C-alpha cells in the first residue's frame, strides 16, 4: 500500500481545479479536491463569463457541454468594432464556445467533479502549507473550526487563482505586467432587441463589451483608460451610462433592469509564473492571469488543466516520470499561451493602436482570408504568428485606409 493518501491533491475547486480533478480521476487517480468555500453552489463573480471556442474540446471531454446547453448557455460569436475598421463580423462557420454565468457554470462543474469516482471534495477547507522540503508531498489544510489535516499526495495542483497561496508557499513568484485600464460592469436583464452575439469595442484607448448569457442576462462592461479614473469616482453611474451610450450600435439600457449593482476592478495586473516544478503544477489563473477583456481566463483554465492531465496522468506512480511530464506541461503551457499573453499584455497597457494593427483590423473587416486568421488568433485556437503567414500578411499590407468617422 502506498504511503500517499492520494495520487493528486488539487487546491481550488473552480474551473481549472474541477477540470483537473475529474480528468485525473477518469484516468484512475485518487484525487483530493480542496475548496475553501463550504457551499456547493459558490461561484466566482469577477469574470467575463465568456469561454473561447479553443476550450470546447475539453468541455466536451468532461461531459459538461450537454449540461451547459440544458441550462441555457449560449453558443458564442463575437463582433468587434474599431474606429479604424468599423465592424469585423464573426464568420457564420467559425467554431463556437459558450457564454454562461459563473453562477451556472461553477456549481455544475463542481458537482460533476465531486460525482466522479475517485474524487473526494473537501469543502470548507483552506490550504495552509506544503508537506515536504525540496519537493511537495502533499498539503496541510484547515477548516473553519480550526481542525487540521495532512493530505499526502504524489502531485500537488495549485488551482487557487491569480493570488495563489500555494505559489506563495512554494516560492513561485509571478511576473506582473501593469494594466492601463480599469473596469466597471453590470448584469442587465431585458436588453432589447435580444441577441446571442457578443460585441466588443476597441475605442483606442478605451474598450467595452456586451456578452449575452443565459436567463436573458447580458454583461455590459466598460474598460476606460486609467486617466479617466477620476470621472468614474466622481459619478460612477453617470460615467458608466455616458460611455455605454456612446458605443456605436451599443446596447439600449433604457428598458433593461440592472441586476444588483455596478461592479468594478480598478487594478488588475497580468500575472504569469512557470506552470510547473517538481511535484507541483499550476493551472488556470494560478499559472497565468491575463487581461480579462479578451475573455481568455475560463478557456485557459479548462485547457491548462487538460494539458496537465495529458502530460502527467499516466506517470503518477513514478516520481521521475512524473517530473518529466511536469516539465513537458510547463513547456507546452509556455509555448501555447506565452505569445498570446505577451500580445494581450501589450495591448492592455493602454498604448495607442499601432499602424500594423490598424491595417490588420481594416483587412479583417473586408477580407475573408484575413478574417479567418484574425478569428483563429482571437479565439486562441492558433498562435498570433498566423497573421505573419505570407498569404495573410500580403492582404493585411494591401488593406486600404478607412475614414475614421464611418460605422458599419
N, C-alpha and C positions, 0 to 999 in steps of 0.2 A: 504494500500500500504506500502511495506517495506521501511524503511529509507535507505536501501542499494541500490546503483546503480546496483550492480552486485552480483551474488552469489559467483563468483570466479574472482580474479584478478591474471593473470599469467604474470610474468615478464620474458621475454625471449621467442622469437618465433623461436627457433631452434628445435632440435629433441624432447627433453623432453617436452618443453613448448607447442609445437603444438600438441603433443600426448595428453597431459593433457587437453588442451582446447577442442579438438574435442571430446574426450571421455566424459568429463563433459557435454558438450553441447548435445551430443547424448542422455544423460540421462535427458535432460530437463533444464539444468542450463543456466543462463545468464553469459557469460564469457567475460571479457576484456583481450585481448592478447596484451601485451605491448612489442614493439620491437624498440630498439634504431636505428637500421639501416633502412633507409627510403625505400630502394629498395626491391621489392618483390623477386627478384632473387639473393639477397645477400646469401652468403654461407660461411661456416667455411672452413679454409684452413688447419689447423693443425688437421689431422685426419688420421686414418688408412684406412678409407673407407670400413671397414670390419664389418659386422653385424652378430653376433653369431646366431646360429640356435635357441637358447633359446628364442630369441626375435621374432621369426617368428609368433607365435600365436597372439601377439599384432599387428604386421604388418598386418596380415590377418584381425583382428578385425577392424582396422582402415579403411580397404578398400584400403590400399596402395599397397599391393602386386601386383595386376594386373597393376597398373601404373608403378611400378618399372620394371616389366617384359616387358612392352611395350616400355620402354626407354632403354632396353638392359642390365639391371642389371644381374649379373652373380650369379647363384646358387653356393655357395662356398663350397669348400672342401680343407682341409689343410694337406699337408705332412710335417712332422717335421724331421729334421736331427740333430743328436748329434754325437759327436765323440765317445760316449760310446755305441751307438746302431746302427749307420747308419740311414737309413730311417725308420720312422714309418709312414706307408702309411694309409691314411684315408680309412675307410671301405666304400665299394660301397653303402651300405644301411644306412649309417649314415645320420641323418637329416641335412638339408642344411639351411644356412642363405643366406645373399646376400652380394655380393661385388658391391658397387656403389659409385661413387664420390659424394661428398657433393654438387658440382655444379649442379648435377641432383637431388639428394635427397632433399636438403633443399627447393628449390622453389616448388617442387611437394608437399611436406608435408605442407608447409606454405599455398599454395593455397587451399589444401584440408581442412585445419583447418579454414581458413578465409571464405570458402564457406559453412561451417556448420551452419545451422540456430541456432542462439543463441550466436555466436561468433562475437565480434567486434574487428577487428585487428587495433591497433593503431600504425602504422609505423612511425618511426622518433621521437619517444617519449622515454625519459630516466627516469627511476625511480629515484627520488631524496629524498624520505623519506617515512616513515611508518606513517600511521594515527593511533592514539591510544597510550595508555601508557602501561598498563600491557599486553594487548592483541591487536595484529594488527587488525584494522578495515578497512584496505584499504591502498592505496599507493598514494603519490603525484608524479606527472610526469611533465616533461618539454620538449618542443621541441626546435629545433634549433633557432627558433625566440624568445625564452625565454618566450613563453606562458606557463602558468601553469594550471594544472587541478588536482582535487582531485577525486580519484576513490574509493568510499566506497564499501567494499566487505566483505562477511562473512568469506571468506578464501583467504589468500594470498599464492600464489605458486611461490617460487623462482626457476626459471629455467635459471638463468643467469650465469652459468659456475663456474669453479673452483675458480675464484676470485670474487665470488658472492658479489655484493654490498648490496643486501638485507640481506645477512648473516652479513655483517659488521654493517648495520643499526640496526639489531636485536641483536647484541652482541653474535652471534652464531659462536664462533671461531672453526676453523677446526684444526684437529690434522694432522700435516705434518710428512711424513716419507721421508727421503732423497733418491735420486736416484743415483745409482752408475754408470750409463751410460749416454751418450748423443746421439742425433740422427741427422742424415742428410738423406734426401731423395729427390727423383726426380720423375717426371711423364714422363714415356718413351712411345713413340708410335713406333710400328713396331718391337717389340721384336719377334724373330723367333727361334724356332717354337712357334706359338701362343698356349696358353694353358688356360684352365679355372680353373686350380688348383693353389691354393696358396701354397707357400713354406715358411717354417721358418727354420732358422739355430740357434741352441744353441751351440755356439763355446767355451763357458767356458773360459774367462768371456764375450767375445763379442757375439753379436746377430745380426741377419739380417732377412729380409723377402722380398718376392715379392708377391704382391696382384694384380692380373689382374682385370680390371674393364671394363665398357662399353667403346665403341668408340676406342677399341684397345689400351687403356691406361693401363699401369702397374706401380704401385707404387713400387719402388725399394728403400728399406730403410736399412741403416746400423746403428747399435747401439753399438759403441765401448765402452770399459770401460773408465772411466774418466781419467785414467793415459795416454790415447792417445790423449787428447785434443790438446796438443802442435803440434802433427803431422798434425792434420786436420787444425789447424790455420795457419800453415806454408805453406801447399799445399793442399787446400781443394779438388780440383778436382782430383789431383793425389792420395791422400789418399783414397778418396771415390772409385775410379776405382780400385785401388790395392785391397781393401777389397772385392769389388764385384767380381773381377776376381778370388779371392782365394776361393770362395764359392764352395763346392762340388756340381757339377751339377747346378751351378749358371747360371744366365741369361747372354746371349751373347749380349752385348750392342753395338757391332761394327756396326751393320746395323740399329740400332734404333736411334730415334731422341728425344733428351731431350726437353720437352715442358716447356718453361720458364727457370728457374734457379734452382739450388740445394737449398733446404730449410733446415733450421736447428733449433734445440732446444737444448741448452746446459744445461739448468736447468729445470727439470720438476718433482718436488717432488709430491708424492702422498698426497692427502688431503681427509680427511673424517670428517664429522660432523654429529651430531644427525639429522635424516631425518625429524623430526617434533617437534613442540612445540605448545602450544595452539594458534589456529588461523593462524598458519604458517607451511608450508611444503616445503621441499627441494627435488628436483628431478634432475636426471641426474648428471652432474659433480658438481652441486651445493651441492649435498649430498655426492657424492663420486667420486673422480677423481683418478683413479688408473693408473698403468703403461700402456701407450698406446701400447707397444709392443705386448700385447696379444689380442688386438682388442676387448676390452670389453666395451669401452665407449658408442658407439651408442646403443648396445644391452641393456645395463643397463639404458640408457636414456629412451628407449621405455618401458622397463619393470617397472622401478620405477614409471613412470607416470601412467601406467596401474594399478599397485598395489595401488597407492594413490586413484585413482578414485573408485576402487573396495571397499576400506575401508570407503570412506567418501561421495561418490556420492549421497547416499540416506539420508544423515544426515545434509545437508547444511542449513536447516531451523531451526535447534535446536543446539545452542552452546554447550550444554553438550554432546549431542550425537556426534556432530562433533569432539569435543576434544577427546572423547573416540575412534572414528575412526582414528584420527591422531595418537593416542598412539598405536593402533594396527598396523598402517602403519609403524611407527618408529620401532617397534619390528620386524615386518616382514622383513623390509629392512635390519636390522642388522642381523637377523637370516640367511637370504638368501645370503647376499653378504659379510658379515664380514669375514667368513672363506676364501673365495676366495681372498679378498683384502689382508688379512694378508699373505697368501701364495705368492701372486704376489709381494707384497712389499718386502718380504724377498728375493725372487729371484732377484728383481730389484736392490737390494743393490750392486750387482756385486760380491757377495761372490762366492767361488768355488762351483760347483755342489757336493753335498754330496754323500756318498756311497749308501744311500737308494734311492736317485733319480737316480743314475746310474743304479741300479738294476731295478727300475721301467721302465726306458727308454729301457733297454735291453729286459725286458719281454714284453713291449708293442709292440716292433718290431716283436716279434715272436709268441706271444700267443694271440689268438683271445679274450679270456675272459678278459685278462688284457687290451688289446687294446680298447675294448668296454668301460671298466671302465675309461680308460685314456681319451677317446673321450668325455664321458659324463661330466667329470670334465673340460676338456679343452674348451668345448662349453658352460660351465656354466649351463648345464641342471641338474647337480647333485652336491652335496656337495663334497669337497675334501675327506671327510670321506669315500666315496665309496671305495677308494683303501685299506681301512682297513678292508673291509669285509673278513672274514676268507678264503673264496674260492679264492679271488683275491690276498690277502696277501701271501698265501702259494705259489702261482705261481710266485709272484714277488721275494720271497726269494729264490726260486729254480732256478731263471734265471742264466745262466752261463755267465762268463766273456767273453768279446769280444775283439779281437785285435783292439787297438785304431786306427790303420792306415787304416783299411779296410773301404770301402764305398760301400753301397748297391746301 
